Amino acid sequence: MASADDTDERIVPLLPLRGLLVFPAMVLHLDVGRERSVRALDRAMVEDHTLLLATQRDSQEDEPDADGIFSIGTLARIKQMIKLPNGTIRVLVEGIKRAEILSFENTDDLFRVQVREMDEETVRTPEIDALVRALSQQFEQYLKISKKHSPEIHAAVADLEDPGRMADAIAANLSLKIRDKQSILEATDVKVRIELLLQILSDEREILELEKKIGQRVRKQMERTQKEYYLREQMKAIQKELGEKEGRTGEVEELRDQLAALQLPEAVLERVEKELDRLERIPPSSAEGSVVRTYVDWLLGIPWTNETPSDIDIRHAQKVLDEDHYGLEKVKERIIEYLAVKKLVEVHRGPILCLVGPPGVGKTSLAKSVARALGRKFVRISLGGVRDEAEIRGHRRTYIGALPGRLIQGMKTASVKNPVFLLDEIDKMASDFRGDPASAMLEVLDPEQNSTFSDHYIELPYDLSDVMFITTANGVHGIPQPLLDRMETIYVSGYTEVEKLRIAMDYLLPKQRKAHGLTKDRLAVSEETMMKLIREYTREAGVRNLERQIAALCRKATKIIVSGDKKRVVVSVKTLPTYLGPARFRYGMAETQDQIGVATGLAWTEAGGDTLAIEVSVVEGKGKLTITGQLGDVMKESAQAALSYVRPTAQEWSRMG
């Protein structure tokens, strides 16, 4: 062991090392290129060929200071120095002993340091001998596993008598990090040095054994993969010779290529691979193969991850709605509010919109306008007359001709996972012995459940939470209450005459002119004529029949122009019956003259409404009340009460008259 009294202090040049550490008794070549390091070599050659080799803490630093160099290094002697053509110097050094830096003399041209030599005296004890033996065995086993060093290294190390030199020699031949080697260099106590080296060797052996196991596992996997590839190639060659290339193997290869080009969720990927392996084993003559092939086609055709980038622009959406529809201000306002919330909240699971109104008021076209405003795909399915639950949830794959439900079919048609999905005529669904489709729709239209929608055919949960569902209905009485509770109802009422006039002049007439090859110059219809057409030829809440009448008018005009009778057709109030025949409805005839005993009433249904002129006829009666029709007890009592009130009043009036 070395004590402070046995050490010698001296001043020597310093050569900082980058990514390298030199142990005592170690001989190696160094390439020196930095100017200060070259000056240090020159100074050492002038003095006694001795200098200190100390390692930098950061190997990337070109000009290290005192804090950037480890305080313990190795005194070394320069044995040979050669100048290379590229300007660097190659020097052969031999480590002498450990030394501790006491102070730095940092000049502009080189580093000089005051060092204290650290002598070592090892007392051989049974414990030291046991540690040396264990160290030799550990190093031998390390060399066998590593295969990066020559086996002769162990023999050379084992011949060393000094335990400290043996530990230094072993550490010099290990591929360790600089900090680990530095910790061994700083261990002046030989026992501590050997124990530290034993721990490092034990850790390195474990790492090498793990690397060996991993390498063997990878090699086996590669061998198995290569074997499968070889067998598959042989199978392909045999099938090609037999003319079966276009059979089942060709199908599976095509499907595997499609699978490789898609990004599918892990569960879907495993299911497809499992079905493909199964399809590959099914004989070509088996009917089950077509069932599996159809199932795989559906799994690959459904959009699991593809989506349309949707950037909601409120002004653009308002512009699109105004371009496509006249009026309906409350409906448009509610849709814009819905889109505004969707823009601020990215994962907004808002209500399902249900547009309720009579036929022909533009419910379906409103949904199309929303899709156009969002820049999304539009899908529509009609639920009118749907009675089978399988239409929504799909059929079990055990049935022949089984298919997914209409929801999944619509998603495949859209080819993206976030379309605008219109469920038309949701109030027309019915139920019978095959199930209740309205109950199946509960999961579809529930924002809390449709992220894991289950289709009986697909048998995998499908995420419908990104779909914007819009439903339409003529009335709410046909929608089951639990289903209605999951939707927000927006009533789209019928149009007034003024609104119909503007719709006809601004939307329907230009549309039909274009459809029949006409222009403004060839067919002219005034607003007075269009108002007469609305009042006397149509009676509806919407504008569907109005569009039919305008189309009929355009056909008549096209016939006249094509036959050469006229080049331009002008339809006036007087000539309108010439083209469309006599008026079908009487408008305002009862209101042309004031009449006594006529009251104004209002009739309204979900298909529209109208005002009624109700005439009152006064006849002499017998004082009896006759109630007809299927009136309940409450209505009958009300009629009797009204009669009891009217009778004395009528008698009083008769006496006064």
C-alpha positions in Angstrom: 0.0 0.0 0.0 1.2 3.6 -0.7 1.2 6.3 1.9 1.4 10.1 1.5 5.0 10.0 2.9 6.2 7.6 0.3 5.1 9.7 -2.7 7.3 12.0 -4.9 6.1 15.2 -6.3 7.3 16.6 -9.7 6.3 18.9 -12.5 5.7 17.3 -15.9 4.0 18.2 -19.2 0.4 17.0 -19.6 -1.0 15.2 -22.7 -4.9 15.2 -22.5 -6.4 12.0 -24.1 -9.7 11.9 -25.8 -11.7 8.6 -25.5 -8.7 6.7 -24.4 -7.1 5.7 -21.1 -3.6 4.3 -20.4 -2.9 2.0 -17.5 0.6 1.5 -15.9 2.8 -1.1 -17.8 0.6 -0.6 -20.9 2.4 0.1 -24.2 0.5 1.7 -27.1 0.8 4.1 -30.0 -0.9 7.6 -29.8 -1.6 10.0 -32.7 -1.2 13.6 -31.5 -2.4 16.5 -33.6 -3.4 19.4 -31.3 -0.8 22.1 -31.0 -0.6 22.2 -27.2 -0.3 18.5 -27.1 2.6 18.6 -29.7 4.4 21.2 -27.6 3.9 19.0 -24.5 5.6 16.1 -26.4 8.5 18.4 -27.4 9.0 19.6 -23.9 9.0 16.0 -22.6 11.6 15.0 -25.2 13.8 17.9 -24.1 13.5 17.1 -20.4 13.4 13.4 -19.4 11.0 11.8 -21.9 8.4 11.7 -19.1 4.8 13.2 -19.3 1.4 12.6 -17.7 -1.4 11.0 -19.7 -4.8 12.0 -18.3 -8.2 11.5 -19.9 -10.7 14.3 -20.7 -14.1 14.1 -19.2 -15.7 15.2 -22.5 -14.0 13.7 -25.6 -15.6 16.3 -27.9 -13.9 19.3 -26.2 -10.9 20.5 -28.2 -9.4 22.9 -25.6 -10.2 21.4 -22.1 -9.5 23.3 -18.9 -8.5 22.0 -15.5 -12.1 20.9 -14.7 -12.4 19.0 -17.9 -9.6 16.5 -17.1 -9.7 13.7 -14.6 -7.4 14.4 -11.6 -5.7 10.9 -11.7 -3.7 9.8 -14.7 -0.7 7.7 -15.6 2.9 8.8 -15.8 4.4 7.5 -19.1 7.7 7.4 -20.8 8.1 8.3 -24.5 9.8 5.4 -26.3 9.5 6.6 -29.9 8.1 9.5 -31.8 7.5 9.8 -35.6 6.1 12.7 -37.6 3.5 11.6 -40.1 3.0 13.3 -43.6 -0.4 14.7 -42.6 1.2 16.8 -39.8 0.3 14.6 -36.8 2.8 12.9 -34.6 2.7 9.2 -33.8 4.3 8.5 -30.4 5.0 5.1 -28.6 4.4 5.5 -24.9 4.8 3.1 -21.9 2.8 3.6 -18.7 4.9 3.8 -15.6 2.7 4.4 -12.5 -0.4 6.2 -11.3 -0.1 9.9 -10.5 -2.4 12.5 -9.0 -2.6 16.1 -10.4 -2.0 18.6 -7.5 -2.1 21.8 -9.6 -2.0 23.1 -13.1 0.5 25.5 -14.7 -1.6 26.6 -17.7 0.4 28.5 -20.1 -0.4 29.7 -23.6 1.7 27.1 -25.3 1.2 23.9 -23.2 -0.1 22.3 -20.1 2.3 21.6 -17.2 1.1 20.0 -14.0 2.5 19.2 -10.6 1.8 15.6 -9.8 2.3 13.2 -7.0 3.4 9.6 -7.8 1.3 6.9 -6.2 3.3 3.9 -5.4 1.7 0.5 -4.7 2.8 -2.3 -2.4 0.7 -5.4 -2.3 0.7 -7.7 0.7 -0.1 -11.2 -0.5 -2.8 -12.6 1.8 -5.1 -15.6 1.3 -7.9 -13.3 0.6 -5.9 -11.5 -2.1 -4.9 -14.9 -3.6 -8.6 -16.0 -3.7 -9.6 -12.7 -5.4 -6.8 -13.1 -8.0 -7.9 -16.7 -8.7 -11.5 -15.6 -9.1 -10.5 -12.7 -11.3 -8.5 -15.0 -13.6 -11.4 -17.4 -13.9 -13.9 -14.7 -14.6 -11.6 -13.2 -17.3 -11.2 -16.6 -18.9 -14.9 -17.1 -19.1 -15.4 -13.6 -20.4 -12.9 -14.2 -23.2 -14.7 -17.5 -24.2 -18.1 -15.7 -24.5 -16.8 -12.5 -26.0 -14.8 -14.0 -28.9 -13.5 -10.5 -29.6 -10.1 -11.1 -28.1 -7.4 -13.7 -28.7 -7.4 -16.6 -26.2 -3.6 -16.0 -25.7 -4.4 -12.8 -23.8 -5.5 -14.9 -20.8 -2.2 -16.8 -20.7 -0.2 -13.6 -20.9 -2.3 -12.1 -18.0 -2.2 -15.2 -15.9 1.6 -15.2 -15.9 1.7 -11.8 -14.1 2.7 -12.2 -10.4 1.7 -8.8 -9.2 -2.1 -8.7 -8.5 -2.3 -5.0 -9.2 -0.6 -5.3 -12.6 -2.8 -8.3 -13.4 -5.9 -6.2 -12.7 -4.6 -3.3 -14.8 -3.8 -5.6 -17.7 -7.3 -7.2 -17.6 -8.9 -3.7 -17.4 -6.9 -2.6 -20.4 -8.2 -5.5 -22.5 -11.9 -5.0 -21.7 -14.2 -2.9 -23.9 -15.5 -0.6 -21.1 -16.7 2.9 -20.9 -14.0 5.5 -20.0 -15.6 6.3 -16.7 -15.5 2.6 -15.7 -11.8 2.4 -16.6 -11.2 5.6 -14.8 -12.7 4.2 -11.6 -10.3 1.2 -11.9 -7.4 3.6 -12.4 -8.4 5.6 -9.4 -8.6 2.5 -7.2 -5.1 2.6 -5.6 -6.1 -0.2 -3.1 -5.4 -3.5 -5.0 -8.2 -5.3 -3.1 -10.8 -2.7 -4.0 -9.5 -2.6 -7.6 -9.9 -6.4 -8.0 -13.4 -6.4 -6.4 -14.5 -3.6 -8.7 -13.1 -5.4 -11.7 -14.9 -8.7 -10.6 -18.2 -6.8 -10.5 -17.6 -5.3 -13.9 -16.7 -8.6 -15.4 -19.8 -10.2 -13.9 -22.0 -7.6 -15.4 -20.3 -7.8 -18.8 -20.7 -11.6 -18.8 -24.4 -11.3 -18.1 -24.7 -8.8 -20.9 -22.8 -11.0 -23.3 -24.8 -14.1 -22.4 -28.1 -12.1 -23.1 -26.7 -10.9 -26.4 -25.8 -14.5 -27.2 -29.3 -15.7 -26.4 -30.9 -12.9 -28.4 -28.6 -13.7 -31.3 -29.5 -17.4 -31.2 -33.2 -16.5 -31.1 -32.9 -14.1 -34.0 -30.9 -16.7 -35.9 -33.5 -19.4 -35.3 -36.2 -17.0 -36.4 -34.3 -16.1 -39.5 -33.7 -19.8 -40.3 -37.4 -20.5 -39.8 -38.3 -17.6 -42.0 -35.8 -18.6 -44.7 -37.1 -22.2 -44.5 -40.7 -21.0 -44.9 -39.7 -18.7 -47.8 -37.9 -21.6 -49.5 -40.8 -23.9 -49.0 -43.3 -21.3 -50.3 -41.1 -20.7 -53.4 -41.0 -24.4 -54.0 -44.8 -24.5 -53.6 -45.2 -21.6 -56.0 -43.0 -23.4 -58.6 -44.9 -26.6 -58.2 -48.3 -24.8 -58.5 -47.0 -22.9 -61.6 -46.0 -26.2 -63.2 -49.5 -27.6 -62.4 -51.3 -24.5 -63.6 -52.7 -23.7 -60.2 -51.0 -20.3 -59.8 -54.2 -18.4 -60.4 -56.1 -20.5 -57.9 -56.2 -20.2 -54.1 -52.5 -19.2 -53.8 -52.9 -16.3 -56.1 -55.9 -15.0 -54.1 -54.0 -15.2 -50.8 -50.9 -13.5 -52.3 -53.2 -10.7 -53.6 -54.8 -10.3 -50.3 -51.5 -10.3 -48.5 -50.3 -7.5 -50.8 -53.4 -5.5 -49.9 -52.9 -6.1 -46.2 -49.3 -4.9 -46.4 -50.4 -1.6 -48.0 -52.9 -0.8 -45.3 -52.5 0.5 -41.8 -54.9 -1.6 -39.7 -55.4 -1.8 -35.9 -53.6 -4.7 -34.2 -56.7 -6.7 -33.5 -57.9 -6.4 -37.1 -54.4 -7.3 -38.4 -54.3 -10.4 -36.3 -57.8 -11.5 -37.5 -56.9 -10.9 -41.2 -53.7 -12.9 -40.9 -55.5 -15.7 -39.1 -58.2 -15.9 -41.8 -55.6 -15.8 -44.6 -53.7 -18.7 -43.0 -57.0 -20.5 -42.8 -57.9 -19.7 -46.4 -54.6 -21.0 -47.6 -55.3 -24.4 -46.0 -58.8 -24.7 -47.4 -59.0 -26.9 -50.6 -59.9 -25.0 -53.7 -63.0 -27.1 -54.2 -64.4 -26.3 -50.7 -67.3 -23.8 -50.6 -66.0 -22.5 -47.3 -63.2 -20.8 -49.1 -65.5 -18.3 -50.8 -67.0 -17.5 -47.3 -63.6 -16.7 -45.8 -62.5 -14.8 -48.9 -65.7 -12.6 -48.7 -65.1 -12.0 -45.0 -61.4 -10.9 -45.6 -62.5 -8.6 -48.4 -64.9 -6.9 -46.1 -62.2 -6.5 -43.3 -59.8 -5.0 -45.8 -62.4 -2.8 -47.5 -63.7 -1.1 -44.3 -62.0 2.2 -43.5 -60.4 1.5 -40.1 -57.9 4.4 -40.1 -58.5 6.4 -43.3 -60.2 9.8 -42.7 -60.9 13.0 -44.5 -59.0 16.0 -43.1 -61.8 18.2 -41.9 -61.1 21.9 -41.2 -64.4 23.5 -40.2 -64.8 27.1 -41.6 -67.9 28.7 -40.1 -68.1 31.4 -42.8 -67.7 28.9 -45.6 -70.4 26.6 -44.0 -72.8 29.6 -43.7 -72.1 30.5 -47.4 -72.8 26.9 -48.5 -76.1 26.7 -46.6 -77.2 30.0 -48.0 -76.3 29.0 -51.5 -78.2 25.7 -51.3 -81.3 26.8 -49.3 -83.6 29.8 -49.0 -85.0 30.6 -45.6 -84.8 28.0 -42.8 -82.9 30.5 -40.7 -83.4 28.7 -37.4 -82.4 25.4 -38.9 -79.2 26.9 -40.4 -78.4 28.7 -37.2 -78.6 25.5 -35.2 -76.4 23.7 -37.7 -73.8 26.5 -37.6 -73.8 26.4 -33.8 -73.2 22.7 -33.9 -70.3 23.1 -36.3 -68.8 25.9 -34.2 -68.7 23.7 -31.1 -67.1 20.9 -33.2 -64.4 23.3 -34.2 -63.5 24.4 -30.7 -63.8 20.9 -29.1 -61.9 18.4 -31.2 -63.3 15.3 -29.5 -66.8 16.7 -29.3 -69.5 13.9 -28.9 -72.4 16.2 -29.6 -76.0 15.2 -30.1 -77.3 13.4 -33.2 -79.3 15.9 -35.3 -82.8 14.8 -36.3 -84.5 17.0 -39.0 -88.3 16.6 -38.7 -90.6 18.1 -41.3 -93.0 17.4 -44.1 -91.9 15.9 -47.5 -90.2 18.3 -49.9 -88.9 20.9 -47.5 -85.2 20.0 -48.0 -84.2 17.8 -45.2 -81.9 15.5 -47.3 -80.4 18.4 -49.2 -79.6 20.1 -45.9 -77.5 17.1 -44.9 -75.8 17.1 -48.2 -75.0 20.8 -47.7 -73.5 20.1 -44.3 -71.2 17.4 -45.9 -70.2 19.9 -48.6 -69.5 22.6 -46.0 -67.3 20.3 -44.0 -65.6 18.8 -47.1 -66.5 15.3 -46.0 -67.9 12.3 -47.9 -71.7 11.9 -47.8 -73.5 8.6 -47.3 -77.2 8.1 -47.3 -79.2 5.0 -46.3 -83.0 4.8 -46.3 -84.6 3.1 -43.2 -88.1 3.2 -44.6 -89.7 -0.2 -44.3 -86.7 -1.8 -42.5 -88.0 -4.6 -40.3 -85.1 -6.9 -39.7 -82.5 -6.1 -37.0 -79.8 -7.7 -39.2 -80.2 -4.8 -41.6 -78.5 -2.7 -38.9 -76.3 -5.1 -37.1 -75.5 -7.5 -39.9 -76.0 -11.3 -40.3 -74.1 -14.0 -38.4 -71.5 -15.6 -40.6 -73.0 -19.0 -40.1 -75.8 -18.0 -42.6 -75.4 -18.5 -46.3 -75.2 -15.1 -48.0 -74.5 -13.3 -44.8 -73.5 -9.6 -45.1 -72.7 -6.8 -42.8 -75.4 -4.3 -41.8 -76.2 -1.1 -43.7 -74.0 0.9 -41.4 -70.9 -1.0 -42.2 -71.8 -1.2 -45.9 -72.2 2.6 -45.9 -68.8 3.0 -44.2 -67.2 0.9 -46.9 -68.9 3.0 -49.6 -67.6 6.2 -48.0 -64.0 4.7 -47.7 -63.3 7.0 -44.8 -64.1 6.8 -41.1 -65.5 10.3 -40.7 -68.2 10.8 -43.3 -71.5 12.7 -42.9 -74.0 9.8 -42.6 -77.7 10.5 -43.3 -80.2 8.0 -41.9 -83.3 8.9 -43.9 -86.9 8.2 -42.8 -85.9 6.9 -39.3 -89.6 7.2 -38.3 -90.6 4.6 -40.9 -88.8 1.6 -39.3 -91.0 -1.2 -38.1 -90.5 -4.4 -36.1 -91.6 -8.0 -36.5 -90.5 -11.5 -35.5 -87.1 -10.9 -37.0 -86.3 -8.3 -34.4 -86.6 -4.6 -33.7 -84.2 -2.4 -35.8 -85.0 0.6 -33.7 -83.4 -1.1 -30.7 -80.3 -1.8 -32.7 -80.1 1.9 -33.7 -79.8 2.8 -30.0 -76.2 1.8 -30.0 -75.5 3.5 -33.3 -76.9 6.9 -32.2 -75.5 6.9 -28.7 -72.3 9.0 -28.6 -71.2 7.1 -25.4 -71.5 3.6 -27.1 -70.9 3.9 -30.8 -67.1 4.0 -30.4 -67.3 0.2 -30.0 -70.2 -0.6 -32.4 -70.5 -4.4 -32.8 -71.6 -5.8 -36.2 -72.6 -9.5 -36.1 -70.8 -10.2 -39.4 -67.5 -8.3 -38.7 -67.3 -9.6 -35.1 -64.8 -6.8 -34.3 -65.6 -3.5 -32.5 -65.9 -0.6 -35.0 -65.4 3.0 -34.1 -68.4 5.2 -35.3 -67.6 8.1 -33.0 -66.0 10.2 -35.8 -69.1 9.9 -38.0 -71.5 12.8 -38.1 -74.9 11.3 -38.0 -78.0 13.2 -39.3 -81.4 11.6 -39.3 -84.6 12.7 -41.0 -88.3 12.1 -40.2 -91.7 13.3 -41.2 -93.0 13.2 -37.6 -91.7 12.2 -34.2 -94.7 10.0 -33.3 -93.2 7.0 -35.2 -89.9 7.2 -33.4 -89.6 5.1 -30.2 -89.0 7.3 -27.2 -85.6 5.8 -26.2 -84.3 6.5 -29.7 -85.8 9.9 -29.8 -84.1 10.7 -26.5 -80.7 10.2 -28.1 -81.3 12.8 -30.8 -81.8 16.6 -30.9 -84.9 17.4 -32.9 -84.8 20.3 -35.3 -88.2 21.1 -36.9 -88.1 22.1 -40.6 -91.5 23.7 -41.2 -93.2 24.2 -44.5 -92.7 27.2 -46.7 -94.9 30.2 -47.1 -96.0 31.5 -50.5 -93.3 34.2 -50.5 -90.6 31.7 -49.7 -91.9 29.3 -52.4 -91.8 32.1 -54.9 -88.2 32.9 -54.1 -87.2 29.2 -54.1 -88.9 28.7 -57.5 -87.3 31.8 -59.1 -83.8 31.5 -57.6 -83.3 27.7 -57.4 -85.9 25.5 -59.1 -86.4 27.4 -62.4 -82.7 27.8 -63.2 -82.1 24.1 -62.3 -84.9 22.9 -64.6 -83.8 25.3 -67.4 -80.4 23.7 -67.3 -81.8 20.2 -67.1 -83.9 20.8 -70.3 -81.2 22.7 -72.3 -83.0 26.1 -71.9 -81.7 29.5 -71.1 -83.3 32.7 -69.8 -83.6 34.0 -73.4 -85.6 30.9 -74.5 -88.0 30.6 -71.5 -89.2 33.5 -69.5 -91.5 33.2 -66.5 -92.6 36.2 -64.5 -93.1 36.3 -60.7 -96.8 36.9 -61.1 -97.0 33.7 -63.3 -95.0 31.7 -60.8 -97.2 32.9 -57.9 -100.3 31.8 -59.9 -98.6 28.4 -60.5 -97.9 28.1 -56.7 -101.4 29.0 -55.7 -103.6 27.2 -58.3 -101.5 24.2 -59.4 -99.8 23.0 -56.1 -100.9 22.6 -52.6 -98.1 21.3 -50.3 -95.8 22.2 -47.5 -92.6 21.7 -49.5 -91.7 22.4 -53.1 -91.4 18.9 -54.6 -94.7 19.1 -56.6 -93.8 22.7 -57.5 -90.6 21.5 -59.1 -92.6 18.9 -61.1 -94.9 21.6 -62.5 -91.9 23.7 -63.4 -90.3 20.7 -65.1 -93.6 20.2 -67.0 -93.5 23.8 -68.1 -89.9 23.4 -69.3 -90.8 20.3 -71.3 -93.6 22.1 -73.1 -91.3 25.0 -73.9 -88.6 22.7 -75.2 -91.1 20.9 -77.5 -92.3 24.3 -78.9 -88.7 25.5 -79.6 -87.5 22.2 -81.1 -90.5 22.0 -83.4 -89.6 25.4 -84.7 -92.9 27.1 -83.8 -91.2 29.7 -81.7 -87.7 30.7 -80.7 -88.6 32.1 -77.4 -91.4 31.1 -75.0 -92.9 33.6 -72.6 -95.3 32.2 -70.0 -97.7 34.8 -68.6 -100.6 34.6 -66.2 -103.1 34.3 -69.1 -101.1 31.7 -71.0 -100.3 29.5 -68.1 -103.4 27.3 -68.4 -102.4 26.7 -72.1 -99.3 24.9 -70.9 -100.4 23.2 -67.7 -104.2 22.9 -68.2 -107.0 24.3 -65.9 -106.2 25.3 -62.4 -106.4 22.4 -59.9 -107.1 24.4 -56.8 -109.4 27.4 -56.0 -107.5 30.1 -54.3 -109.2 32.9 -52.3 -112.6 32.6 -54.0 -114.5 32.6 -50.6 -112.6 35.7 -49.5 -113.4 37.9 -52.5 -116.6 39.1 -50.8 -117.4 39.6 -47.1 -120.0 37.2 -45.9 -122.0 37.0 -42.8 -121.6 33.7 -40.8 -118.2 32.8 -42.2 -115.4 32.2 -39.7 -111.7 31.6 -40.4 -110.2 28.4 -39.2 -106.8 26.7 -39.4 -106.0 23.1 -40.3 -102.5 21.7 -39.6 -100.9 18.4 -40.0 -97.2 17.2 -40.2 -97.6 17.3 -44.0 -98.6 21.0 -44.0 -101.5 23.3 -43.2 -104.0 25.8 -44.6 -106.6 28.3 -43.6 -110.3 27.3 -43.8 -113.4 29.4 -44.5 -116.1 27.9 -42.1 -119.7 28.8 -42.9 -122.3 28.9 -40.1 -125.9 27.9 -41.1 -128.8 28.9 -38.9 -131.7 26.5 -39.0 -134.7 26.0 -36.7 -134.1 23.0 -34.5 -136.0 21.0 -31.9 -133.8 21.8 -29.0 -132.1 18.4 -29.0 -128.3 17.8 -29.2 -127.2 14.9 -31.5 -123.5 14.0 -31.1 -122.0 11.9 -34.0 -118.6 10.4 -34.5 -116.4 8.6 -32.0 -116.2 11.2 -29.2 -115.1 10.3 -25.7 -117.1 10.9 -22.6 -115.2 14.2 -21.8 -116.1 15.7 -25.2 -119.8 14.7 -24.8 -119.9 16.4 -21.4 -118.3 19.5 -22.9 -121.0 19.6 -25.7 -123.8 19.2 -23.1 -122.3 22.0 -21.0 -122.1 24.3 -24.1 -125.7 23.5 -25.0 -126.8 24.4 -21.5 -125.1 27.7 -21.8 -126.3 28.6 -25.3 -130.0 27.7 -24.7 -130.9 30.4 -22.2 -128.8 33.0 -24.1 -130.7 32.1 -27.3 -134.1 32.4 -25.6 -133.1 35.8 -24.2 -132.1 37.0 -27.7 -135.4 35.7 -29.2 -137.4 37.8 -26.6 -135.4 40.9 -27.4 -135.8 40.4 -31.1 
